[in-house]
């Protein structure tokens, strides 16, 4: 199977004019593709792409899932459709992905990487060629599977060297010159090197001498005279110009025939060697005042000039044939990996600074070609900034030059965006991360709603300037609309350029550059983003690439935030409906409830409280469903209704809890909940309590002292249908108060929950006897002082009122 895969990849790369390619196959892990063959690229440098899950937003996964080929002509198109791909490989290259079918189902994806063709879509011919090769590969895999060979891959990628680009072949021609007659005979190879047929070869030495430099012509005649006069052999090397202008090595040797005396025939024999341009380049490179070495497509060193040996501190005999970062480990610094990848994938030179360890700083330039890279390196002074900061977190970005290197690593923004929940948080992250990285001063984000763009966020613009653009329709001719409708980023080096492109558009007082970026997530239009700069400036290809890729990440974060806003609004609505707006008035039992949302994540959770009149008695309920959002709020509503139904039907506390537990299990929501249920007889103070994994209530006595109760309990609801929940009977004296609460009140990161419970007890005790409303406000106010509340808080207070004087 390996041979079939390798040949298909080589054919695909050659058919599409690619630089590299590969093929992914299914693995034993469901939904996971593995790279089976990688041709034309060093495997370790692309290790992050060896595995690909079919659900990831990458073109390989898209081609496998959809069964349709994906053709990306250039980086701009790739960034619009697959921003995650370009965030990891932000280089100008084109790529093609064709699914491979075996037995009528997709089993892999054929991939070709090639030079970008900006503005030119992938041609029909290339598409058909790749489709044909993929079909042939699928048929071959069908045959293998029929013989019992599974079409799966579990090993590391098989490295394949692509055929070298065309270059002049090595050729050797021979001629014989009879000095007595002047006749010259040549073989077919020499005639071919000179660009003539054997029949057309003049047969004279003048035909060869005409292609020599003048000084070599005189040397040739001197050699002939020396051979005629001497009995010993004579040899001379010179250069002969070929029909294409290239110089070829001409080696001429002569001697009188053995055993012959003076006057005997003398012949000169010559060999004309065509080694392509290799010897000439090597000699020229050795004379240059900078180090030069070359790498093949697998990063193996194939040539070094003399100065490169000196700079690298190693002889070429130890380096030729070795992988660069294995022979010279200091080249394996992760800070340089993106530069290698950029050179391997693109047609453009890459320049960066590196440091030999130990040794001087070096300026490196990588020049890509079909068969590998040419590397030029020169010693340089230690820079004023530290490029290691790109690879060493915490060192800062240093100078603008170092910030430019960091453009290739938009990881900080991507990570921050994953933590942003609301559209405002996303906009704040972009302000904090994106503007400093590019030296921008202004930012505006517009979101698309019902066919109009509405301003969501702005910073740095004159007050009120952007109001005129708020709510514009998609038929308005302004750059913020055009960038979204066309899907293409628009860059203006100055406001003059912007004014020339959009005559009559309102301008602010700045004269700097502007970048308009489309916010498109998975083909869905989200909005547009505007970056403003104080001064006119250009945008390098790398900056345009990274900005467009980051716009895709911002769009996805904003789309996620919009879904969150919708879900949060729905959950808040559910909670507003389900939590009691007013607690019932019960004779001799006073109650107060409070709710406080957490400061992290969703605004609402599954906490609830309730007060239920059951005949002459009153039931206190407090509970907490795990998690946040719509699901938690919906489950909370169902449990609240269940507890109410069981309580109003006259069930005792244990039956209420076991019935609610079974209901939650039957709902199969995958959630669990804690709960505390207490029934009080207001007339006698007789109290029955049951707990399911909920924090212990706090009891405050009439003298103001408070204690944490010790009620036996069972496990949380929703875990075990056979769980039992013991009931505790106690007496609530007149003037005593019960405080029921959810764990958000007492939990704190890094602190034992018992510490939080004791803090609540001391807060209630310190406040002393007071009206329930005042006590509830005081307790919830203390909780509100915590800036970081990961969970919601529900609080329910209930007190038995003292008997009035004269009452029986």
C-alpha positions in Angstrom: 0.0 0.0 0.0 2.9 2.4 0.8 4.1 2.2 -2.8 0.6 2.9 -4.2 0.2 5.9 -1.9 3.6 7.4 -2.6 3.3 7.1 -6.4 -0.2 8.8 -6.3 1.2 11.7 -4.3 4.1 12.2 -6.6 1.8 12.1 -9.6 -0.6 14.6 -8.0 2.2 17.0 -7.1 3.6 16.9 -10.6 0.2 17.1 -12.3 -0.7 20.3 -10.4 2.7 21.9 -10.5 3.1 21.6 -6.7 6.0 21.9 -4.3 4.8 19.3 -1.9 1.9 16.9 -1.2 0.6 14.1 0.9 -2.4 11.8 1.5 -4.4 11.3 4.7 -6.1 8.0 5.4 -8.6 6.8 8.0 -7.1 5.4 11.2 -8.4 2.9 13.7 -9.7 5.8 15.9 -13.2 6.7 14.6 -13.2 10.2 13.1 -9.4 10.5 13.0 -7.4 10.9 9.8 -3.7 10.3 9.8 -1.1 11.6 7.3 0.2 8.5 5.5 2.6 10.0 3.0 4.3 13.4 3.1 6.3 14.3 0.0 8.6 17.3 -0.5 8.6 18.5 3.1 10.5 17.6 6.3 8.1 15.6 8.4 9.1 16.7 11.9 8.6 20.4 10.9 4.9 19.6 10.1 4.2 17.3 13.0 1.2 19.3 14.3 -0.6 18.4 11.0 0.0 14.6 11.1 -3.4 14.0 12.7 -6.7 15.6 11.7 -10.1 14.9 13.2 -12.9 15.0 10.6 -14.9 17.5 12.6 -12.2 20.2 12.7 -12.6 23.4 10.6 -9.8 22.5 8.2 -9.9 21.9 4.5 -8.7 18.3 4.9 -11.6 17.6 7.2 -14.0 19.5 5.0 -13.1 17.5 1.9 -13.5 14.2 3.8 -16.8 15.2 5.4 -18.4 16.7 2.3 -16.9 14.3 -0.3 -16.2 17.4 -2.4 -12.8 18.8 -3.4 -11.5 22.0 -1.8 -9.4 24.3 -3.9 -7.6 27.3 -2.3 -5.9 29.4 -4.9 -4.1 31.7 -2.5 -3.7 32.6 1.2 -6.5 35.2 1.0 -9.1 32.7 -0.1 -7.8 30.2 2.5 -8.1 32.8 5.3 -11.7 33.6 4.4 -12.8 30.0 4.4 -10.4 28.4 6.9 -8.9 31.0 9.3 -7.6 28.3 11.7 -5.4 26.8 8.9 -3.9 30.2 8.2 -3.4 31.0 11.8 -1.1 28.0 12.0 0.5 28.4 8.6 0.3 32.2 7.8 2.2 32.0 4.5 1.4 32.8 0.9 0.7 29.4 -0.7 -2.1 27.6 -2.6 -3.5 24.2 -1.7 -5.8 21.6 -3.2 -7.7 18.8 -1.3 -9.4 15.9 -3.1 -11.3 13.2 -1.3 -10.4 9.6 -2.1 -13.2 7.0 -2.2 -12.9 3.3 -1.8 -16.0 1.0 -1.8 -18.2 4.0 -2.3 -17.2 5.7 0.9 -14.4 8.3 1.7 -11.2 6.8 3.0 -8.8 9.6 2.7 -7.8 13.0 1.2 -5.1 13.7 -1.4 -3.3 17.0 -0.8 -1.2 19.2 -3.0 0.6 22.4 -1.8 1.8 24.8 -4.5 2.6 28.4 -5.2 -0.2 30.8 -4.7 -2.0 32.3 -7.7 -3.6 35.5 -6.3 -6.8 36.4 -8.1 -6.7 33.3 -10.3 -8.9 30.4 -9.4 -7.6 26.8 -9.7 -7.9 25.8 -13.3 -10.2 23.2 -14.7 -7.3 21.1 -16.0 -5.6 20.9 -12.6 -8.9 20.0 -11.0 -9.6 17.2 -13.5 -6.0 15.8 -13.2 -6.2 15.6 -9.5 -9.7 14.1 -9.6 -8.4 11.4 -12.0 -5.4 10.6 -9.8 -7.7 10.4 -6.7 -10.0 8.1 -8.6 -7.1 5.9 -9.6 -5.8 5.8 -6.0 -9.3 4.8 -4.8 -9.5 2.0 -7.4 -6.0 0.7 -6.2 -7.1 0.8 -2.6 -10.3 -1.1 -3.6 -8.1 -3.8 -5.0 -5.9 -3.9 -1.9 -8.9 -4.2 0.4 -10.3 -7.0 -1.7 -7.1 -8.9 -1.0 -7.5 -8.4 2.8 -5.3 -5.3 3.2 -7.1 -2.8 5.4 -7.2 0.7 4.0 -6.1 2.4 7.3 -2.9 4.1 8.6 -1.5 4.0 12.1 2.2 4.7 11.5 4.1 8.0 11.2 4.0 9.6 7.7 6.1 7.9 5.0 8.6 10.5 3.7 8.9 10.7 -0.1 11.4 12.6 -2.1 9.9 14.3 -5.1 11.8 14.0 -8.5 14.3 16.8 -8.9 13.6 19.7 -11.2 15.0 19.5 -14.7 18.6 20.5 -15.1 21.3 19.9 -17.8 22.5 16.3 -17.6 26.1 15.3 -17.1 27.7 14.6 -20.5 31.2 13.7 -21.7 32.3 14.1 -25.3 35.6 13.0 -26.9 37.6 14.4 -29.8 40.9 13.4 -31.5 43.2 16.0 -33.2 45.9 14.7 -35.6 48.5 17.4 -35.4 50.1 16.3 -38.7 47.0 16.5 -40.8 45.0 18.9 -38.7 42.0 16.6 -38.9 39.7 16.6 -35.8 37.3 13.7 -35.1 34.4 14.0 -32.6 32.0 11.5 -31.2 28.2 12.0 -31.0 28.2 13.2 -27.4 30.7 16.0 -28.1 28.7 17.1 -31.1 25.5 17.1 -29.0 27.2 19.3 -26.3 28.2 21.8 -29.1 24.7 21.7 -30.5 25.5 20.2 -33.8 25.0 16.9 -35.6 28.0 14.7 -36.4 27.6 15.2 -40.1 27.6 19.0 -39.6 30.8 19.0 -37.5 33.5 20.8 -39.5 36.2 18.4 -38.5 38.8 21.2 -37.9 40.4 22.6 -34.8 39.2 26.1 -35.8 35.7 25.0 -35.0 36.7 24.3 -31.4 39.1 27.2 -31.1 36.3 29.6 -32.0 34.5 28.7 -28.8 37.6 29.3 -26.6 38.6 32.5 -24.9 41.5 34.2 -26.7 44.0 33.3 -24.0 43.0 29.7 -24.2 43.4 29.6 -28.0 47.1 30.5 -27.6 47.4 27.9 -24.8 45.9 25.3 -27.1 48.5 26.0 -29.8 51.3 26.0 -27.2 50.1 22.6 -26.0 50.1 21.2 -29.5 53.7 22.4 -30.1 54.8 21.0 -26.7 53.3 17.6 -27.5 55.0 17.5 -30.9 58.4 18.4 -29.5 58.3 16.3 -26.3 58.2 12.6 -25.9 56.3 12.9 -22.6 52.6 13.5 -22.0 51.2 17.0 -21.8 47.8 18.1 -20.2 45.9 21.3 -20.1 42.5 22.3 -18.9 40.5 25.2 -20.3 37.0 26.5 -20.7 34.9 26.0 -23.8 31.7 28.0 -24.4 28.6 26.0 -25.3 25.8 27.1 -27.6 23.7 28.3 -24.6 26.6 30.4 -23.3 27.5 28.1 -20.5 31.1 27.2 -20.0 32.2 23.5 -20.2 35.3 21.9 -18.9 37.7 21.0 -21.8 40.6 18.8 -20.9 43.2 18.2 -23.6 46.1 15.8 -23.4 48.7 14.8 -26.0 51.8 12.7 -26.7 53.7 11.2 -29.5 52.8 7.6 -30.3 54.8 5.1 -28.2 58.0 3.8 -29.8 58.0 6.3 -32.7 60.9 8.6 -33.4 60.9 12.2 -34.5 58.5 12.9 -37.3 56.0 10.3 -36.2 52.3 11.2 -36.0 51.3 13.2 -32.9 47.8 13.3 -31.6 46.0 15.4 -29.0 43.0 13.8 -27.3 40.4 15.9 -25.6 37.4 15.4 -23.4 34.7 18.0 -23.2 32.7 17.6 -19.9 29.3 19.2 -19.4 28.4 19.2 -15.6 25.6 21.6 -15.9 26.1 24.8 -13.8 27.3 22.9 -10.7 31.1 23.5 -10.9 30.6 27.1 -12.0 28.2 27.9 -9.1 30.4 26.2 -6.6 33.5 28.2 -7.6 31.4 31.4 -7.7 29.9 30.7 -4.3 33.3 30.0 -2.7 34.4 33.5 -3.8 31.4 35.3 -2.3 32.0 37.2 1.1 29.0 35.4 2.7 28.3 31.9 3.8 26.1 29.9 1.5 24.7 26.4 1.9 21.8 24.5 0.3 19.1 22.2 1.6 16.9 19.7 -0.2 13.2 19.4 0.5 13.9 17.2 3.5 16.2 19.9 5.1 19.3 17.8 4.3 22.4 19.8 3.6 23.6 19.3 0.0 26.3 22.0 -0.4 28.3 24.4 1.7 30.8 27.0 0.5 34.0 27.7 2.3 32.8 30.7 4.3 29.7 28.7 5.5 32.0 26.0 6.9 33.9 28.7 8.8 30.8 30.5 10.1 29.1 27.2 11.2 32.3 25.9 12.6 32.0 22.5 11.0 33.7 21.0 7.9 31.4 20.1 5.0 32.5 16.4 5.3 30.5 16.3 8.6 27.5 18.3 7.4 26.7 17.1 3.8 23.8 14.7 3.8 22.8 15.6 7.4 19.4 17.2 8.4 20.1 20.8 9.3 18.7 20.9 12.9 20.1 17.5 13.7 23.6 18.4 12.6 23.4 21.9 14.1 21.0 21.7 17.1 20.9 25.4 17.6 18.9 25.7 14.4 16.1 23.7 16.1 15.0 26.7 18.2 11.2 26.8 18.0 11.5 30.6 17.3 12.8 29.7 13.8 10.3 27.0 12.8 7.8 29.3 11.2 10.6 30.7 9.0 11.5 27.3 7.8 7.8 26.5 7.1 7.3 29.8 5.3 10.2 29.1 3.0 9.2 25.5 2.3 5.6 26.5 1.4 6.0 29.8 -0.4 7.8 31.3 -3.3 9.1 34.4 -1.4 12.4 34.7 0.4 12.4 34.7 4.2 14.8 36.8 6.3 15.4 36.5 10.0 18.0 36.7 12.7 19.4 33.7 14.5 22.0 33.1 17.2 24.7 30.4 17.0 25.1 28.7 20.4 27.8 29.5 21.4 28.7 32.1 18.8 27.7 35.3 17.1 24.4 36.5 15.8 23.7 35.6 12.2 21.5 37.2 9.5 19.9 34.4 7.5 18.0 34.6 4.2 16.2 31.5 2.9 15.6 31.4 -0.9 13.1 28.7 -1.9 13.1 26.7 -5.1 11.6 23.5 -6.6 14.3 21.2 -5.1 15.0 22.9 -1.8 16.4 26.1 -0.2 19.5 28.1 -0.6 20.5 29.7 2.7 22.7 32.8 2.8 24.1 33.7 6.2 26.4 36.5 7.4 27.6 37.4 10.9 25.9 40.5 12.3 26.0 42.7 15.4 23.8 41.8 18.4 20.5 43.5 17.8 18.9 45.9 20.2 15.9 43.6 20.7 15.7 40.0 21.7 14.0 37.7 19.1 13.9 34.9 21.7 10.9 36.7 23.1 8.8 35.2 20.3 9.6 31.7 21.7 10.0 32.6 25.4 6.8 33.9 27.0 7.2 36.8 29.4 10.0 38.6 27.8 7.8 41.1 26.0 7.7 42.0 22.4 10.6 44.4 22.4 11.1 46.6 19.4 8.9 47.0 16.3 11.1 44.6 14.4 10.5 41.9 17.1 6.7 42.7 16.9 6.9 42.0 13.2 8.3 38.5 13.9 5.5 38.0 16.4 2.9 38.5 13.6 3.4 34.9 12.7 2.1 33.8 16.1 -1.4 35.2 16.8 -1.8 32.6 19.5 -2.2 35.2 22.3 -5.2 36.8 20.6 -6.7 33.4 19.8 -6.4 32.2 23.4 -7.9 35.4 24.7 -10.8 35.2 22.3 -11.7 31.7 23.5 -12.2 33.2 27.0 -14.3 36.1 25.8 -18.0 35.4 26.3 -20.0 38.4 25.2 -19.6 40.6 22.2 -18.3 43.4 24.4 -15.7 41.1 25.9 -14.6 40.0 22.4 -14.2 43.7 21.4 -12.2 44.5 24.5 -9.9 41.6 23.8 -9.3 42.8 20.2 -8.5 46.3 21.6 -6.1 45.0 24.1 -4.3 42.4 21.9 -4.7 43.4 18.3 -4.1 47.2 18.3 -0.7 47.1 20.2 0.6 44.2 18.0 0.2 46.3 14.9 0.7 49.8 16.3 -2.9 50.8 15.7 -4.8 53.5 17.6 -8.4 53.2 16.4 -10.7 50.2 16.3 -14.4 49.9 15.3 -16.5 46.7 15.1 -19.8 46.6 13.3 -22.2 43.6 13.6 -24.7 42.6 10.9 -28.3 42.6 12.1 -31.3 42.3 9.8 -29.4 43.6 6.7 -27.8 46.6 8.5 -24.4 47.1 10.1 -24.7 48.4 13.7 -21.7 49.8 15.7 -20.9 47.4 18.5 -17.6 48.9 19.7 -15.3 51.8 19.0 -12.1 53.3 20.5 -9.8 56.1 19.4 -12.2 57.8 16.9 -13.4 61.4 17.4 -16.5 61.5 19.6 -19.6 61.0 17.5 -17.8 60.6 14.2 -18.9 57.0 13.6 -22.6 57.7 14.5 -23.3 58.6 10.9 -22.3 55.0 9.8 -24.4 53.3 12.5 -27.2 51.2 11.0 -26.1 51.5 7.3 -27.7 49.1 4.9 -25.6 46.7 2.8 -26.2 48.7 -0.4 -24.2 51.7 0.9 -21.0 52.3 -0.9 -18.5 52.6 2.0 -15.5 50.4 2.7 -16.9 48.9 5.8 -19.8 47.5 3.8 -17.8 46.6 0.7 -15.3 44.5 2.7 -18.1 42.4 4.1 -20.2 42.0 0.9 -17.1 41.1 -1.2 -15.4 39.1 1.5 -12.1 40.8 0.8 -10.0 42.9 3.1 -9.4 46.5 2.0 -6.1 48.3 2.9 -5.4 52.0 2.4 -1.9 53.3 3.1 -3.3 56.8 3.8 -6.5 58.7 4.1 -5.7 60.3 0.8 -5.9 56.9 -0.8 -9.2 56.2 1.0 -10.6 59.5 -0.2 -9.6 58.8 -3.8 -11.3 55.4 -3.7 -14.5 56.6 -2.1 -15.0 60.3 -3.2 -17.3 62.2 -0.8 -17.0 59.8 2.2 -16.8 61.7 5.5 -13.2 61.8 6.9 -11.9 62.3 10.4 -9.0 64.5 11.3 -6.4 61.7 11.1 -4.3 61.2 8.0 -3.1 57.7 8.8 -3.7 54.3 7.2 -6.8 52.2 7.4 -7.5 48.5 7.3 -11.1 47.2 6.7 -11.5 43.5 7.5 -14.5 41.3 6.8 -15.8 39.3 9.7 -17.0 36.1 8.2 -17.3 32.8 10.2 -17.7 29.6 8.3 -19.3 31.4 5.3 -21.7 33.4 7.5 -21.5 37.2 7.5 -21.0 38.6 11.0 -19.9 42.2 10.5 -16.8 44.2 9.7 -13.8 45.5 11.6 -11.9 48.8 11.1 -8.3 49.4 12.2 -6.9 52.9 12.2 -3.3 54.2 12.4 -1.9 57.6 13.3 0.5 57.8 10.3 0.5 56.7 6.7 2.0 53.2 6.4 2.2 50.2 4.1 0.9 46.7 4.9 3.4 43.9 4.2 2.1 40.6 2.7 2.7 39.0 6.1 0.6 41.7 7.9 -2.2 41.3 5.4 -2.1 37.6 5.8 -2.2 37.7 9.6 -4.8 40.4 9.8 -7.2 38.6 7.5 -6.7 35.3 9.5 -7.3 37.1 12.8 -10.4 38.7 11.3 -11.8 35.1 10.8 -11.0 34.2 14.4 -12.7 37.5 15.6 -15.7 36.7 13.5 -16.1 33.2 15.0 -15.7 34.6 18.6 -18.4 37.3 17.8 -20.7 34.7 16.4 -20.2 32.6 19.5 -20.9 35.6 21.6 -24.1 36.4 19.8 -25.3 32.9 20.5 -24.3 33.3 24.1 -26.2 36.6 24.3 -29.3 34.9 22.9 -29.0 31.9 25.3 -28.3 34.2 28.2 -31.4 36.3 27.5 -33.5 33.1 27.2 -32.0 31.7 30.4 -32.7 35.0 32.2 -36.3 34.9 31.0 -36.7 31.3 32.2 -35.3 32.2 35.6 -37.4 35.3 36.0 -40.5 33.2 35.3 -39.5 30.3 37.6 -38.1 32.1 40.6 -40.9 33.4 43.0 -41.4 37.1 42.6 -43.2 37.3 46.0 -43.1 34.8 48.8 -46.5 33.8 50.4 -47.5 35.5 53.7 -47.7 32.7 56.3 -49.0 33.3 59.8 -46.2 33.1 62.4 -43.6 32.3 59.8 -41.7 35.1 58.1 -39.6 34.5 55.0 -37.2 36.5 52.8 -35.4 35.3 49.6 -32.5 36.8 47.7 -30.7 35.8 44.4 -27.2 37.0 43.3 -25.8 36.0 39.9 -22.2 35.0 39.6 -19.6 37.2 37.9 -18.1 34.5 35.5 -19.6 32.8 32.5 -23.4 32.8 32.0 -25.4 35.2 34.1 -27.9 32.6 35.3 -27.7 29.2 36.7 -29.8 26.5 38.3 -30.1 27.8 41.8 -33.7 28.2 43.2 -35.7 28.7 46.3 -39.4 28.4 47.1 -41.9 28.7 50.0 -44.9 26.4 49.7 -48.0 26.4 52.0 -49.2 22.8 52.6 -52.4 23.2 54.6 -51.5 24.3 58.1 -47.8 23.8 57.5 -45.2 25.6 55.4 -42.4 24.0 53.3 -39.0 25.7 52.7 -37.1 24.6 49.6 -33.7 25.5 48.2 -31.8 23.7 45.5 -28.9 24.0 43.0 -28.8 22.3 39.6 -25.2 21.8 38.3 -24.0 24.1 35.6 -25.3 27.3 34.0 -27.4 28.5 31.1 -30.6 27.4 29.5 -30.3 23.7 30.3 -29.6 24.4 34.0 -32.5 26.9 34.2 -34.9 24.5 32.5 -34.0 21.6 34.8 -34.3 23.9 37.7 -37.9 24.7 36.6 -38.8 21.1 36.3 -37.4 20.3 39.8 -39.2 23.3 41.3 -42.5 22.1 39.8 -41.9 18.5 40.9 -41.2 19.5 44.5 -44.3 21.7 44.6 -46.5 19.0 43.2 -45.2 16.4 45.7 -45.5 18.8 48.6 -49.1 20.0 47.7 -50.1 16.3 47.3 -49.5 15.8 51.0 -46.3 13.6 50.7 -44.0 13.6 53.6 -40.4 15.1 53.2 -38.7 11.8 52.5 -41.3 11.0 49.7 -40.8 14.5 48.3 -37.1 14.0 48.0 -37.1 10.4 46.7 -39.8 11.3 44.1 -37.9 14.3 42.9 -34.7 12.2 42.7 -36.4 9.5 40.5 -37.9 12.3 38.3 -34.5 13.8 37.6 -33.1 10.4 36.7 -36.0 9.7 34.3 -35.5 13.1 32.6 -32.1 11.8 31.6 -30.7 15.3 31.4 -27.2 14.2 32.5 -27.4 16.7 35.3 -27.6 16.4 39.1 -28.9 18.7 41.8 -28.6 19.3 45.5 -31.6 20.2 47.6 -32.8 20.9 51.1 -36.5 20.6 52.1 -37.8 21.6 55.5 -41.4 21.5 56.6 -42.4 23.7 59.6 -45.6 23.7 61.7 -46.0 27.4 62.6 -48.2 26.7 65.6 -46.1 24.1 67.3 -42.6 24.7 65.8 -42.3 21.1 64.9 -39.9 20.8 62.0 -38.9 18.0 59.7 -35.9 18.4 57.4 -34.3 16.3 54.7 -31.1 17.0 52.7 -29.7 15.7 49.3 -26.1 16.7 49.1 -26.9 20.3 50.1 -24.9 22.6 52.5 -26.1 22.5 56.1 -28.5 25.3 57.2 -27.5 27.9 59.8 -29.7 28.4 62.8 -29.8 31.8 64.6 -31.2 31.9 68.1 -33.2 34.7 69.6 -30.1 35.9 71.6 -28.2 36.4 68.3 -25.9 33.4 68.5 -25.7 31.2 65.5 -24.7 27.6 64.8 -24.3 25.4 61.7 -26.8 22.6 61.9 -25.9 18.9 61.6 -28.7 17.3 59.5 -28.1 13.8 58.1 -28.6 13.6 54.4 -28.3 11.5 51.2 -26.4 11.9 48.0 -27.3 14.6 45.4 -30.4 14.0 43.2 -30.0 12.4 39.8 -27.4 9.8 40.7 -29.0 6.7 42.2 -32.7 5.9 41.8 -32.6 3.8 45.0 -31.0 6.5 47.2 -32.5 7.1 50.6 -32.9 10.4 52.3 -33.3 10.3 56.1 -35.6 12.8 57.8 -34.5 14.8 60.9 -37.1 16.0 63.4 -36.4 19.1 65.5 -38.2 22.1 67.1 -38.0 25.6 65.9 -38.6 27.9 68.9 -40.2 31.3 68.6 -37.6 33.9 67.5 -35.3 31.4 65.9 -34.3 31.8 62.2 -33.1 29.3 59.6 -30.8 30.4 56.8 -30.8 28.2 53.7 -28.3 28.9 50.9 -26.6 27.5 47.9 -22.9 26.6 47.7 -22.0 29.8 45.8 -22.4 31.6 49.1 -19.7 29.6 50.8 -17.4 28.3 48.1 -14.1 30.1 47.3 -11.3 29.0 45.0 -8.4 27.4 46.9 -10.3 27.5 50.3 -12.1 24.7 52.1 -15.9 25.0 52.0 -16.0 24.7 55.8 -14.2 28.0 56.0 -16.9 29.6 53.9 -19.7 28.1 56.0 -18.0 29.4 59.2 -17.7 32.9 57.6 -21.4 32.9 56.9 -22.3 31.7 60.4 -20.1 34.5 61.9 -21.7 37.1 59.6 -25.2 36.1 60.8 -24.2 36.0 64.4 -22.4 39.4 64.2 -25.4 41.1 62.7 -27.5 39.9 65.6 -31.3 39.8 66.0 -32.9 42.0 63.3 -35.7 42.0 60.8 -35.5 39.3 58.2 -35.3 41.8 55.3 -32.4 43.6 56.9 -30.6 40.3 57.7 -31.0 39.1 54.1 -29.7 42.4 52.6 -26.7 42.3 55.0 -25.8 38.7 54.1 -26.2 39.1 50.4 -24.4 42.5 50.6 -21.3 40.8 52.1 -21.4 38.2 49.3 -21.7 40.9 46.7 -18.3 42.4 47.9 -16.4 39.5 46.3 -15.3 40.6 42.9 -14.8 37.0 41.7 -18.0 34.9 42.2 -17.8 31.8 40.0 -21.3 30.6 40.9 -24.7 32.0 41.6 -26.1 32.5 45.1 -29.6 31.8 46.4 -30.5 32.7 50.0 -33.7 31.9 51.9 -34.4 33.0 55.4 -37.3 31.8 57.6 -38.1 32.7 61.2 -40.8 31.7 63.6 -42.3 34.8 65.1 -42.6 35.1 68.9 -45.9 34.9 70.6 -47.5 38.2 71.4 -48.3 39.0 75.0 -51.7 37.5 76.0 -51.8 35.0 73.1 -52.6 31.4 74.1 
